[in-house]
Amino acid sequence: MFQIEKGGGLGAKENRSSKLRWIDTKSAFGSRIRSGMIINLKHKDIDHFLHDAFFFLNPEILIY
């Protein structure tokens, strides 16, 4: 009859890009090393953040 759901944002499916943001920082060593930050916008649990950050970072690494 009723379903019990747990967690924040019930019924709202958010994609990773609304929870994380990639920011390029100033390159080190004469632009030979690319630097960046992943900014947490909504995660409260570190495990969920790290899981999403891995998938968010992987394409950034493969670009170079």
PDBQT receptor file of N, H, CA, C and O in Angstrom, charges set to zero:
ATOM      1  N   MET A   1       0.817  -1.175   0.000  1.00  0.00    +0.000 N 
ATOM      2  CA  MET A   1       0.000   0.000   0.000  1.00  0.00    +0.000 C 
ATOM      3  C   MET A   1       0.873   1.255   0.000  1.00  0.00    +0.000 C 
ATOM      4  O   MET A   1       0.775   2.066  -0.921  1.00  0.00    +0.000 OA
ATOM      5  N   PHE A   2       1.726   1.433   1.014  1.00  0.00    +0.000 N 
ATOM      6  H   PHE A   2       1.806   0.775   1.762  1.00  0.00    +0.000 HD
ATOM      7  CA  PHE A   2       2.619   2.578   1.081  1.00  0.00    +0.000 C 
ATOM      8  C   PHE A   2       4.056   2.088   0.991  1.00  0.00    +0.000 C 
ATOM      9  O   PHE A   2       4.389   1.000   1.461  1.00  0.00    +0.000 OA
ATOM     10  N   GLN A   3       4.895   2.904   0.383  1.00  0.00    +0.000 N 
ATOM     11  H   GLN A   3       4.624   3.788   0.001  1.00  0.00    +0.000 HD
ATOM     12  CA  GLN A   3       6.316   2.605   0.342  1.00  0.00    +0.000 C 
ATOM     13  C   GLN A   3       7.049   3.587   1.250  1.00  0.00    +0.000 C 
ATOM     14  O   GLN A   3       6.755   4.783   1.261  1.00  0.00    +0.000 OA
ATOM     15  N   ILE A   4       7.983   3.074   1.993  1.00  0.00    +0.000 N 
ATOM     16  H   ILE A   4       8.222   2.103   1.985  1.00  0.00    +0.000 HD
ATOM     17  CA  ILE A   4       8.788   3.920   2.865  1.00  0.00    +0.000 C 
ATOM     18  C   ILE A   4      10.090   4.234   2.144  1.00  0.00    +0.000 C 
ATOM     19  O   ILE A   4      10.804   3.329   1.713  1.00  0.00    +0.000 OA
ATOM     20  N   GLU A   5      10.390   5.509   2.016  1.00  0.00    +0.000 N 
ATOM     21  H   GLU A   5       9.809   6.244   2.366  1.00  0.00    +0.000 HD
ATOM     22  CA  GLU A   5      11.631   5.935   1.395  1.00  0.00    +0.000 C 
ATOM     23  C   GLU A   5      12.466   6.669   2.428  1.00  0.00    +0.000 C 
ATOM     24  O   GLU A   5      11.946   7.360   3.304  1.00  0.00    +0.000 OA
ATOM     25  N   LYS A   6      13.774   6.500   2.302  1.00  0.00    +0.000 N 
ATOM     26  H   LYS A   6      14.197   5.939   1.590  1.00  0.00    +0.000 HD
ATOM     27  CA  LYS A   6      14.693   7.129   3.238  1.00  0.00    +0.000 C 
ATOM     28  C   LYS A   6      15.604   8.087   2.497  1.00  0.00    +0.000 C 
ATOM     29  O   LYS A   6      15.827   7.950   1.294  1.00  0.00    +0.000 OA
ATOM     30  N   GLY A   7      16.124   9.054   3.224  1.00  0.00    +0.000 N 
ATOM     31  H   GLY A   7      15.943   9.166   4.201  1.00  0.00    +0.000 HD
ATOM     32  CA  GLY A   7      17.118   9.958   2.669  1.00  0.00    +0.000 C 
ATOM     33  C   GLY A   7      16.554  11.332   2.367  1.00  0.00    +0.000 C 
ATOM     34  O   GLY A   7      15.340  11.537   2.334  1.00  0.00    +0.000 OA
ATOM     35  N   GLY A   8      17.452  12.253   2.151  1.00  0.00    +0.000 N 
ATOM     36  H   GLY A   8      18.438  12.087   2.178  1.00  0.00    +0.000 HD
ATOM     37  CA  GLY A   8      17.043  13.609   1.824  1.00  0.00    +0.000 C 
ATOM     38  C   GLY A   8      16.644  13.731   0.367  1.00  0.00    +0.000 C 
ATOM     39  O   GLY A   8      17.071  12.930  -0.464  1.00  0.00    +0.000 OA
ATOM     40  N   GLY A   9      15.845  14.706   0.057  1.00  0.00    +0.000 N 
ATOM     41  H   GLY A   9      15.498  15.356   0.732  1.00  0.00    +0.000 HD
ATOM     42  CA  GLY A   9      15.424  14.945  -1.312  1.00  0.00    +0.000 C 
ATOM     43  C   GLY A   9      14.539  13.850  -1.860  1.00  0.00    +0.000 C 
ATOM     44  O   GLY A   9      14.736  13.402  -2.990  1.00  0.00    +0.000 OA
ATOM     45  N   LEU A  10      13.577  13.417  -1.089  1.00  0.00    +0.000 N 
ATOM     46  H   LEU A  10      13.417  13.782  -0.172  1.00  0.00    +0.000 HD
ATOM     47  CA  LEU A  10      12.710  12.326  -1.518  1.00  0.00    +0.000 C 
ATOM     48  C   LEU A  10      12.046  12.653  -2.843  1.00  0.00    +0.000 C 
ATOM     49  O   LEU A  10      11.460  13.723  -3.009  1.00  0.00    +0.000 OA
ATOM     50  N   GLY A  11      12.138  11.744  -3.763  1.00  0.00    +0.000 N 
ATOM     51  H   GLY A  11      12.614  10.875  -3.628  1.00  0.00    +0.000 HD
ATOM     52  CA  GLY A  11      11.503  11.900  -5.057  1.00  0.00    +0.000 C 
ATOM     53  C   GLY A  11      12.259  12.799  -6.016  1.00  0.00    +0.000 C 
ATOM     54  O   GLY A  11      11.903  12.867  -7.192  1.00  0.00    +0.000 OA
ATOM     55  N   ALA A  12      13.266  13.474  -5.564  1.00  0.00    +0.000 N 
ATOM     56  H   ALA A  12      13.555  13.419  -4.608  1.00  0.00    +0.000 HD
ATOM     57  CA  ALA A  12      14.015  14.371  -6.434  1.00  0.00    +0.000 C 
ATOM     58  C   ALA A  12      15.297  13.686  -6.882  1.00  0.00    +0.000 C 
ATOM     59  O   ALA A  12      16.207  13.466  -6.082  1.00  0.00    +0.000 OA
ATOM     60  N   LYS A  13      15.361  13.358  -8.137  1.00  0.00    +0.000 N 
ATOM     61  H   LYS A  13      14.621  13.537  -8.786  1.00  0.00    +0.000 HD
ATOM     62  CA  LYS A  13      16.571  12.745  -8.694  1.00  0.00    +0.000 C 
ATOM     63  C   LYS A  13      17.471  13.859  -9.206  1.00  0.00    +0.000 C 
ATOM     64  O   LYS A  13      17.102  14.594 -10.122  1.00  0.00    +0.000 OA
ATOM     65  N   GLU A  14      18.648  13.982  -8.613  1.00  0.00    +0.000 N 
ATOM     66  H   GLU A  14      18.948  13.386  -7.868  1.00  0.00    +0.000 HD
ATOM     67  CA  GLU A  14      19.593  15.008  -9.028  1.00  0.00    +0.000 C 
ATOM     68  C   GLU A  14      20.771  14.346  -9.712  1.00  0.00    +0.000 C 
ATOM     69  O   GLU A  14      21.188  13.251  -9.334  1.00  0.00    +0.000 OA
ATOM     70  N   ASN A  15      21.302  15.012 -10.715  1.00  0.00    +0.000 N 
ATOM     71  H   ASN A  15      20.964  15.901 -11.023  1.00  0.00    +0.000 HD
ATOM     72  CA  ASN A  15      22.489  14.476 -11.354  1.00  0.00    +0.000 C 
ATOM     73  C   ASN A  15      23.729  14.955 -10.609  1.00  0.00    +0.000 C 
ATOM     74  O   ASN A  15      23.654  15.843  -9.760  1.00  0.00    +0.000 OA
ATOM     75  N   ARG A  16      24.860  14.359 -10.936  1.00  0.00    +0.000 N 
ATOM     76  H   ARG A  16      24.921  13.637 -11.626  1.00  0.00    +0.000 HD
ATOM     77  CA  ARG A  16      26.099  14.682 -10.217  1.00  0.00    +0.000 C 
ATOM     78  C   ARG A  16      26.507  16.135 -10.399  1.00  0.00    +0.000 C 
ATOM     79  O   ARG A  16      27.071  16.740  -9.487  1.00  0.00    +0.000 OA
ATOM     80  N   SER A  17      26.227  16.699 -11.566  1.00  0.00    +0.000 N 
ATOM     81  H   SER A  17      25.769  16.207 -12.307  1.00  0.00    +0.000 HD
ATOM     82  CA  SER A  17      26.674  18.067 -11.818  1.00  0.00    +0.000 C 
ATOM     83  C   SER A  17      25.942  19.096 -10.952  1.00  0.00    +0.000 C 
ATOM     84  O   SER A  17      26.423  20.218 -10.790  1.00  0.00    +0.000 OA
ATOM     85  N   SER A  18      24.794  18.730 -10.400  1.00  0.00    +0.000 N 
ATOM     86  H   SER A  18      24.403  17.819 -10.532  1.00  0.00    +0.000 HD
ATOM     87  CA  SER A  18      24.117  19.658  -9.496  1.00  0.00    +0.000 C 
ATOM     88  C   SER A  18      24.614  19.504  -8.063  1.00  0.00    +0.000 C 
ATOM     89  O   SER A  18      24.304  20.328  -7.202  1.00  0.00    +0.000 OA
ATOM     90  N   LYS A  19      25.389  18.446  -7.806  1.00  0.00    +0.000 N 
ATOM     91  H   LYS A  19      25.641  17.777  -8.505  1.00  0.00    +0.000 HD
ATOM     92  CA  LYS A  19      25.926  18.200  -6.463  1.00  0.00    +0.000 C 
ATOM     93  C   LYS A  19      27.404  18.551  -6.347  1.00  0.00    +0.000 C 
ATOM     94  O   LYS A  19      27.907  18.783  -5.248  1.00  0.00    +0.000 OA
ATOM     95  N   LEU A  20      28.095  18.589  -7.474  1.00  0.00    +0.000 N 
ATOM     96  H   LEU A  20      27.687  18.400  -8.367  1.00  0.00    +0.000 HD
ATOM     97  CA  LEU A  20      29.534  18.833  -7.501  1.00  0.00    +0.000 C 
ATOM     98  C   LEU A  20      29.870  19.882  -8.551  1.00  0.00    +0.000 C 
ATOM     99  O   LEU A  20      29.112  20.098  -9.497  1.00  0.00    +0.000 OA
ATOM    100  N   ARG A  21      30.999  20.521  -8.376  1.00  0.00    +0.000 N 
ATOM    101  H   ARG A  21      31.615  20.346  -7.608  1.00  0.00    +0.000 HD
ATOM    102  CA  ARG A  21      31.473  21.464  -9.384  1.00  0.00    +0.000 C 
ATOM    103  C   ARG A  21      32.985  21.308  -9.530  1.00  0.00    +0.000 C 
ATOM    104  O   ARG A  21      33.712  21.225  -8.540  1.00  0.00    +0.000 OA
ATOM    105  N   TRP A  22      33.442  21.268 -10.778  1.00  0.00    +0.000 N 
ATOM    106  H   TRP A  22      32.851  21.335 -11.582  1.00  0.00    +0.000 HD
ATOM    107  CA  TRP A  22      34.874  21.220 -11.077  1.00  0.00    +0.000 C 
ATOM    108  C   TRP A  22      35.337  22.639 -11.357  1.00  0.00    +0.000 C 
ATOM    109  O   TRP A  22      34.721  23.351 -12.150  1.00  0.00    +0.000 OA
ATOM    110  N   ILE A  23      36.427  23.056 -10.706  1.00  0.00    +0.000 N 
ATOM    111  H   ILE A  23      36.928  22.477 -10.062  1.00  0.00    +0.000 HD
ATOM    112  CA  ILE A  23      36.994  24.382 -10.931  1.00  0.00    +0.000 C 
ATOM    113  C   ILE A  23      38.466  24.204 -11.271  1.00  0.00    +0.000 C 
ATOM    114  O   ILE A  23      39.217  23.585 -10.517  1.00  0.00    +0.000 OA
ATOM    115  N   ASP A  24      38.872  24.753 -12.418  1.00  0.00    +0.000 N 
ATOM    116  H   ASP A  24      38.262  25.255 -13.031  1.00  0.00    +0.000 HD
ATOM    117  CA  ASP A  24      40.287  24.738 -12.784  1.00  0.00    +0.000 C 
ATOM    118  C   ASP A  24      41.007  25.796 -11.960  1.00  0.00    +0.000 C 
ATOM    119  O   ASP A  24      40.517  26.913 -11.788  1.00  0.00    +0.000 OA
ATOM    120  N   THR A  25      42.163  25.428 -11.461  1.00  0.00    +0.000 N 
ATOM    121  H   THR A  25      42.561  24.521 -11.601  1.00  0.00    +0.000 HD
ATOM    122  CA  THR A  25      42.986  26.377 -10.712  1.00  0.00    +0.000 C 
ATOM    123  C   THR A  25      44.212  26.719 -11.552  1.00  0.00    +0.000 C 
ATOM    124  O   THR A  25      44.449  26.118 -12.600  1.00  0.00    +0.000 OA
ATOM    125  N   LYS A  26      44.964  27.668 -11.089  1.00  0.00    +0.000 N 
ATOM    126  H   LYS A  26      44.771  28.156 -10.238  1.00  0.00    +0.000 HD
ATOM    127  CA  LYS A  26      46.155  28.087 -11.818  1.00  0.00    +0.000 C 
ATOM    128  C   LYS A  26      47.106  26.903 -11.959  1.00  0.00    +0.000 C 
ATOM    129  O   LYS A  26      47.398  26.210 -10.984  1.00  0.00    +0.000 OA
ATOM    130  N   SER A  27      47.579  26.684 -13.161  1.00  0.00    +0.000 N 
ATOM    131  H   SER A  27      47.342  27.247 -13.952  1.00  0.00    +0.000 HD
ATOM    132  CA  SER A  27      48.457  25.546 -13.431  1.00  0.00    +0.000 C 
ATOM    133  C   SER A  27      49.832  25.767 -12.818  1.00  0.00    +0.000 C 
ATOM    134  O   SER A  27      50.332  26.889 -12.734  1.00  0.00    +0.000 OA
ATOM    135  N   ALA A  28      50.412  24.676 -12.402  1.00  0.00    +0.000 N 
ATOM    136  H   ALA A  28      50.006  23.765 -12.470  1.00  0.00    +0.000 HD
ATOM    137  CA  ALA A  28      51.748  24.724 -11.801  1.00  0.00    +0.000 C 
ATOM    138  C   ALA A  28      52.802  24.345 -12.838  1.00  0.00    +0.000 C 
ATOM    139  O   ALA A  28      52.483  23.739 -13.861  1.00  0.00    +0.000 OA
ATOM    140  N   PHE A  29      54.031  24.697 -12.578  1.00  0.00    +0.000 N 
ATOM    141  H   PHE A  29      54.290  25.189 -11.747  1.00  0.00    +0.000 HD
ATOM    142  CA  PHE A  29      55.180  24.280 -13.376  1.00  0.00    +0.000 C 
ATOM    143  C   PHE A  29      55.043  24.675 -14.846  1.00  0.00    +0.000 C 
ATOM    144  O   PHE A  29      55.251  23.852 -15.738  1.00  0.00    +0.000 OA
ATOM    145  N   GLY A  30      54.698  25.915 -15.090  1.00  0.00    +0.000 N 
ATOM    146  H   GLY A  30      54.528  26.584 -14.366  1.00  0.00    +0.000 HD
ATOM    147  CA  GLY A  30      54.624  26.407 -16.466  1.00  0.00    +0.000 C 
ATOM    148  C   GLY A  30      53.577  25.704 -17.306  1.00  0.00    +0.000 C 
ATOM    149  O   GLY A  30      53.805  25.420 -18.482  1.00  0.00    +0.000 OA
ATOM    150  N   SER A  31      52.425  25.421 -16.703  1.00  0.00    +0.000 N 
ATOM    151  H   SER A  31      52.240  25.652 -15.748  1.00  0.00    +0.000 HD
ATOM    152  CA  SER A  31      51.276  24.789 -17.374  1.00  0.00    +0.000 C 
ATOM    153  C   SER A  31      51.533  23.345 -17.795  1.00  0.00    +0.000 C 
ATOM    154  O   SER A  31      50.823  22.823 -18.655  1.00  0.00    +0.000 OA
ATOM    155  N   ARG A  32      52.526  22.693 -17.209  1.00  0.00    +0.000 N 
ATOM    156  H   ARG A  32      53.102  23.117 -16.511  1.00  0.00    +0.000 HD
ATOM    157  CA  ARG A  32      52.760  21.281 -17.536  1.00  0.00    +0.000 C 
ATOM    158  C   ARG A  32      51.932  20.355 -16.674  1.00  0.00    +0.000 C 
ATOM    159  O   ARG A  32      51.757  19.187 -17.019  1.00  0.00    +0.000 OA
ATOM    160  N   ILE A  33      51.417  20.851 -15.552  1.00  0.00    +0.000 N 
ATOM    161  H   ILE A  33      51.559  21.800 -15.271  1.00  0.00    +0.000 HD
ATOM    162  CA  ILE A  33      50.560  20.053 -14.675  1.00  0.00    +0.000 C 
ATOM    163  C   ILE A  33      49.241  20.797 -14.507  1.00  0.00    +0.000 C 
ATOM    164  O   ILE A  33      49.217  21.963 -14.111  1.00  0.00    +0.000 OA
ATOM    165  N   ARG A  34      48.152  20.113 -14.810  1.00  0.00    +0.000 N 
ATOM    166  H   ARG A  34      48.171  19.166 -15.131  1.00  0.00    +0.000 HD
ATOM    167  CA  ARG A  34      46.829  20.714 -14.668  1.00  0.00    +0.000 C 
ATOM    168  C   ARG A  34      46.343  20.532 -13.245  1.00  0.00    +0.000 C 
ATOM    169  O   ARG A  34      46.452  19.445 -12.678  1.00  0.00    +0.000 OA
ATOM    170  N   SER A  35      45.812  21.584 -12.671  1.00  0.00    +0.000 N 
ATOM    171  H   SER A  35      45.723  22.468 -13.131  1.00  0.00    +0.000 HD
ATOM    172  CA  SER A  35      45.309  21.539 -11.304  1.00  0.00    +0.000 C 
ATOM    173  C   SER A  35      43.840  21.912 -11.289  1.00  0.00    +0.000 C 
ATOM    174  O   SER A  35      43.385  22.724 -12.094  1.00  0.00    +0.000 OA
ATOM    175  N   GLY A  36      43.102  21.311 -10.367  1.00  0.00    +0.000 N 
ATOM    176  H   GLY A  36      43.472  20.651  -9.714  1.00  0.00    +0.000 HD
ATOM    177  CA  GLY A  36      41.694  21.634 -10.239  1.00  0.00    +0.000 C 
ATOM    178  C   GLY A  36      41.157  21.205  -8.895  1.00  0.00    +0.000 C 
ATOM    179  O   GLY A  36      41.828  20.517  -8.126  1.00  0.00    +0.000 OA
ATOM    180  N   MET A  37      39.930  21.625  -8.623  1.00  0.00    +0.000 N 
ATOM    181  H   MET A  37      39.385  22.185  -9.247  1.00  0.00    +0.000 HD
ATOM    182  CA  MET A  37      39.260  21.273  -7.374  1.00  0.00    +0.000 C 
ATOM    183  C   MET A  37      37.869  20.758  -7.693  1.00  0.00    +0.000 C 
ATOM    184  O   MET A  37      37.229  21.211  -8.641  1.00  0.00    +0.000 OA
ATOM    185  N   ILE A  38      37.412  19.814  -6.899  1.00  0.00    +0.000 N 
ATOM    186  H   ILE A  38      37.932  19.446  -6.128  1.00  0.00    +0.000 HD
ATOM    187  CA  ILE A  38      36.032  19.383  -6.952  1.00  0.00    +0.000 C 
ATOM    188  C   ILE A  38      35.352  19.961  -5.724  1.00  0.00    +0.000 C 
ATOM    189  O   ILE A  38      35.748  19.670  -4.595  1.00  0.00    +0.000 OA
ATOM    190  N   ILE A  39      34.337  20.773  -5.938  1.00  0.00    +0.000 N 
ATOM    191  H   ILE A  39      34.015  21.009  -6.855  1.00  0.00    +0.000 HD
ATOM    192  CA  ILE A  39      33.634  21.456  -4.868  1.00  0.00    +0.000 C 
ATOM    193  C   ILE A  39      32.354  20.699  -4.536  1.00  0.00    +0.000 C 
ATOM    194  O   ILE A  39      31.557  20.397  -5.425  1.00  0.00    +0.000 OA
ATOM    195  N   ASN A  40      32.160  20.396  -3.266  1.00  0.00    +0.000 N 
ATOM    196  H   ASN A  40      32.808  20.642  -2.545  1.00  0.00    +0.000 HD
ATOM    197  CA  ASN A  40      30.955  19.720  -2.787  1.00  0.00    +0.000 C 
ATOM    198  C   ASN A  40      29.858  20.761  -2.573  1.00  0.00    +0.000 C 
ATOM    199  O   ASN A  40      30.031  21.694  -1.789  1.00  0.00    +0.000 OA
ATOM    200  N   LEU A  41      28.729  20.603  -3.268  1.00  0.00    +0.000 N 
ATOM    201  H   LEU A  41      28.589  19.845  -3.905  1.00  0.00    +0.000 HD
ATOM    202  CA  LEU A  41      27.633  21.555  -3.139  1.00  0.00    +0.000 C 
ATOM    203  C   LEU A  41      26.492  21.041  -2.263  1.00  0.00    +0.000 C 
ATOM    204  O   LEU A  41      25.809  21.838  -1.620  1.00  0.00    +0.000 OA
ATOM    205  N   LYS A  42      26.271  19.719  -2.226  1.00  0.00    +0.000 N 
ATOM    206  H   LYS A  42      26.826  19.072  -2.749  1.00  0.00    +0.000 HD
ATOM    207  CA  LYS A  42      25.097  19.207  -1.526  1.00  0.00    +0.000 C 
ATOM    208  C   LYS A  42      25.321  17.965  -0.681  1.00  0.00    +0.000 C 
ATOM    209  O   LYS A  42      24.468  17.641   0.146  1.00  0.00    +0.000 OA
ATOM    210  N   HIS A  43      26.419  17.264  -0.848  1.00  0.00    +0.000 N 
ATOM    211  H   HIS A  43      27.111  17.527  -1.520  1.00  0.00    +0.000 HD
ATOM    212  CA  HIS A  43      26.613  16.006  -0.124  1.00  0.00    +0.000 C 
ATOM    213  C   HIS A  43      26.788  16.250   1.372  1.00  0.00    +0.000 C 
ATOM    214  O   HIS A  43      27.466  17.190   1.788  1.00  0.00    +0.000 OA
ATOM    215  N   LYS A  44      26.170  15.395   2.163  1.00  0.00    +0.000 N 
ATOM    216  H   LYS A  44      25.620  14.632   1.826  1.00  0.00    +0.000 HD
ATOM    217  CA  LYS A  44      26.363  15.427   3.611  1.00  0.00    +0.000 C 
ATOM    218  C   LYS A  44      27.175  14.226   4.073  1.00  0.00    +0.000 C 
ATOM    219  O   LYS A  44      27.793  14.261   5.137  1.00  0.00    +0.000 OA
ATOM    220  N   ASP A  45      27.174  13.175   3.283  1.00  0.00    +0.000 N 
ATOM    221  H   ASP A  45      26.672  13.146   2.419  1.00  0.00    +0.000 HD
ATOM    222  CA  ASP A  45      27.894  11.952   3.617  1.00  0.00    +0.000 C 
ATOM    223  C   ASP A  45      29.163  11.874   2.773  1.00  0.00    +0.000 C 
ATOM    224  O   ASP A  45      29.098  11.956   1.547  1.00  0.00    +0.000 OA
ATOM    225  N   ILE A  46      30.309  11.717   3.419  1.00  0.00    +0.000 N 
ATOM    226  H   ILE A  46      30.362  11.650   4.416  1.00  0.00    +0.000 HD
ATOM    227  CA  ILE A  46      31.589  11.708   2.718  1.00  0.00    +0.000 C 
ATOM    228  C   ILE A  46      31.694  10.545   1.730  1.00  0.00    +0.000 C 
ATOM    229  O   ILE A  46      32.319  10.694   0.680  1.00  0.00    +0.000 OA
ATOM    230  N   ASP A  47      31.102   9.399   2.041  1.00  0.00    +0.000 N 
ATOM    231  H   ASP A  47      30.594   9.279   2.894  1.00  0.00    +0.000 HD
ATOM    232  CA  ASP A  47      31.160   8.250   1.129  1.00  0.00    +0.000 C 
ATOM    233  C   ASP A  47      30.437   8.547  -0.183  1.00  0.00    +0.000 C 
ATOM    234  O   ASP A  47      30.932   8.191  -1.252  1.00  0.00    +0.000 OA
ATOM    235  N   HIS A  48      29.288   9.188  -0.116  1.00  0.00    +0.000 N 
ATOM    236  H   HIS A  48      28.886   9.478   0.752  1.00  0.00    +0.000 HD
ATOM    237  CA  HIS A  48      28.544   9.542  -1.327  1.00  0.00    +0.000 C 
ATOM    238  C   HIS A  48      29.304  10.599  -2.122  1.00  0.00    +0.000 C 
ATOM    239  O   HIS A  48      29.332  10.559  -3.352  1.00  0.00    +0.000 OA
ATOM    240  N   PHE A  49      29.919  11.546  -1.413  1.00  0.00    +0.000 N 
ATOM    241  H   PHE A  49      29.896  11.579  -0.413  1.00  0.00    +0.000 HD
ATOM    242  CA  PHE A  49      30.709  12.576  -2.084  1.00  0.00    +0.000 C 
ATOM    243  C   PHE A  49      31.869  11.961  -2.840  1.00  0.00    +0.000 C 
ATOM    244  O   PHE A  49      32.087  12.283  -4.008  1.00  0.00    +0.000 OA
ATOM    245  N   LEU A  50      32.615  11.082  -2.190  1.00  0.00    +0.000 N 
ATOM    246  H   LEU A  50      32.438  10.821  -1.242  1.00  0.00    +0.000 HD
ATOM    247  CA  LEU A  50      33.776  10.469  -2.833  1.00  0.00    +0.000 C 
ATOM    248  C   LEU A  50      33.360   9.595  -4.014  1.00  0.00    +0.000 C 
ATOM    249  O   LEU A  50      34.050   9.562  -5.033  1.00  0.00    +0.000 OA
ATOM    250  N   HIS A  51      32.250   8.897  -3.885  1.00  0.00    +0.000 N 
ATOM    251  H   HIS A  51      31.689   8.924  -3.058  1.00  0.00    +0.000 HD
ATOM    252  CA  HIS A  51      31.749   8.067  -4.985  1.00  0.00    +0.000 C 
ATOM    253  C   HIS A  51      31.405   8.928  -6.194  1.00  0.00    +0.000 C 
ATOM    254  O   HIS A  51      31.821   8.617  -7.310  1.00  0.00    +0.000 OA
ATOM    255  N   ASP A  52      30.656  10.001  -5.991  1.00  0.00    +0.000 N 
ATOM    256  H   ASP A  52      30.319  10.255  -5.084  1.00  0.00    +0.000 HD
ATOM    257  CA  ASP A  52      30.304  10.882  -7.094  1.00  0.00    +0.000 C 
ATOM    258  C   ASP A  52      31.519  11.634  -7.620  1.00  0.00    +0.000 C 
ATOM    259  O   ASP A  52      31.631  11.858  -8.826  1.00  0.00    +0.000 OA
ATOM    260  N   ALA A  53      32.421  12.023  -6.743  1.00  0.00    +0.000 N 
ATOM    261  H   ALA A  53      32.330  11.841  -5.764  1.00  0.00    +0.000 HD
ATOM    262  CA  ALA A  53      33.613  12.761  -7.165  1.00  0.00    +0.000 C 
ATOM    263  C   ALA A  53      34.487  11.919  -8.081  1.00  0.00    +0.000 C 
ATOM    264  O   ALA A  53      35.081  12.449  -9.020  1.00  0.00    +0.000 OA
ATOM    265  N   PHE A  54      34.575  10.619  -7.827  1.00  0.00    +0.000 N 
ATOM    266  H   PHE A  54      34.092  10.189  -7.065  1.00  0.00    +0.000 HD
ATOM    267  CA  PHE A  54      35.365   9.739  -8.688  1.00  0.00    +0.000 C 
ATOM    268  C   PHE A  54      34.832   9.782 -10.118  1.00  0.00    +0.000 C 
ATOM    269  O   PHE A  54      35.607   9.920 -11.064  1.00  0.00    +0.000 OA
ATOM    270  N   PHE A  55      33.520   9.666 -10.279  1.00  0.00    +0.000 N 
ATOM    271  H   PHE A  55      32.891   9.554  -9.510  1.00  0.00    +0.000 HD
ATOM    272  CA  PHE A  55      32.933   9.674 -11.608  1.00  0.00    +0.000 C 
ATOM    273  C   PHE A  55      32.976  11.062 -12.239  1.00  0.00    +0.000 C 
ATOM    274  O   PHE A  55      32.971  11.195 -13.463  1.00  0.00    +0.000 OA
ATOM    275  N   PHE A  56      33.019  12.079 -11.410  1.00  0.00    +0.000 N 
ATOM    276  H   PHE A  56      33.023  11.971 -10.416  1.00  0.00    +0.000 HD
ATOM    277  CA  PHE A  56      33.115  13.451 -11.892  1.00  0.00    +0.000 C 
ATOM    278  C   PHE A  56      34.538  13.768 -12.336  1.00  0.00    +0.000 C 
ATOM    279  O   PHE A  56      34.736  14.514 -13.295  1.00  0.00    +0.000 OA
ATOM    280  N   LEU A  57      35.518  13.217 -11.656  1.00  0.00    +0.000 N 
ATOM    281  H   LEU A  57      35.357  12.611 -10.877  1.00  0.00    +0.000 HD
ATOM    282  CA  LEU A  57      36.932  13.475 -11.940  1.00  0.00    +0.000 C 
ATOM    283  C   LEU A  57      37.450  12.656 -13.108  1.00  0.00    +0.000 C 
ATOM    284  O   LEU A  57      38.287  13.143 -13.868  1.00  0.00    +0.000 OA
ATOM    285  N   ASN A  58      36.990  11.457 -13.271  1.00  0.00    +0.000 N 
ATOM    286  H   ASN A  58      36.311  11.061 -12.653  1.00  0.00    +0.000 HD
ATOM    287  CA  ASN A  58      37.519  10.537 -14.279  1.00  0.00    +0.000 C 
ATOM    288  C   ASN A  58      37.539  11.146 -15.685  1.00  0.00    +0.000 C 
ATOM    289  O   ASN A  58      38.569  11.043 -16.350  1.00  0.00    +0.000 OA
ATOM    290  N   PRO A  59      36.462  11.775 -16.178  1.00  0.00    +0.000 N 
ATOM    291  CA  PRO A  59      36.532  12.387 -17.510  1.00  0.00    +0.000 C 
ATOM    292  C   PRO A  59      37.529  13.546 -17.580  1.00  0.00    +0.000 C 
ATOM    293  O   PRO A  59      38.139  13.775 -18.625  1.00  0.00    +0.000 OA
ATOM    294  N   GLU A  60      37.695  14.271 -16.484  1.00  0.00    +0.000 N 
ATOM    295  H   GLU A  60      37.199  14.085 -15.636  1.00  0.00    +0.000 HD
ATOM    296  CA  GLU A  60      38.653  15.380 -16.470  1.00  0.00    +0.000 C 
ATOM    297  C   GLU A  60      40.082  14.857 -16.639  1.00  0.00    +0.000 C 
ATOM    298  O   GLU A  60      40.905  15.510 -17.281  1.00  0.00    +0.000 OA
ATOM    299  N   ILE A  61      40.377  13.710 -16.080  1.00  0.00    +0.000 N 
ATOM    300  H   ILE A  61      39.709  13.180 -15.558  1.00  0.00    +0.000 HD
ATOM    301  CA  ILE A  61      41.711  13.117 -16.220  1.00  0.00    +0.000 C 
ATOM    302  C   ILE A  61      41.911  12.625 -17.645  1.00  0.00    +0.000 C 
ATOM    303  O   ILE A  61      42.993  12.784 -18.211  1.00  0.00    +0.000 OA
ATOM    304  N   LEU A  62      40.891  12.037 -18.219  1.00  0.00    +0.000 N 
ATOM    305  H   LEU A  62      40.013  11.907 -17.759  1.00  0.00    +0.000 HD
ATOM    306  CA  LEU A  62      41.009  11.466 -19.562  1.00  0.00    +0.000 C 
ATOM    307  C   LEU A  62      41.119  12.511 -20.660  1.00  0.00    +0.000 C 
ATOM    308  O   LEU A  62      41.562  12.194 -21.764  1.00  0.00    +0.000 OA
ATOM    309  N   ILE A  63      40.725  13.751 -20.384  1.00  0.00    +0.000 N 
ATOM    310  H   ILE A  63      40.365  14.008 -19.487  1.00  0.00    +0.000 HD
ATOM    311  CA  ILE A  63      40.820  14.821 -21.392  1.00  0.00    +0.000 C 
ATOM    312  C   ILE A  63      42.271  15.064 -21.747  1.00  0.00    +0.000 C 
ATOM    313  O   ILE A  63      42.605  15.281 -22.912  1.00  0.00    +0.000 OA
ATOM    314  N   TYR A  64      43.132  15.028 -20.746  1.00  0.00    +0.000 N 
ATOM    315  H   TYR A  64      42.861  14.852 -19.800  1.00  0.00    +0.000 HD
ATOM    316  CA  TYR A  64      44.556  15.246 -21.000  1.00  0.00    +0.000 C 
ATOM    317  C   TYR A  64      45.179  13.958 -21.258  1.00  0.00    +0.000 C 
ATOM    318  O   TYR A  64      46.384  13.892 -21.500  1.00  0.00    +0.000 OA
TER     319      TYR A  64
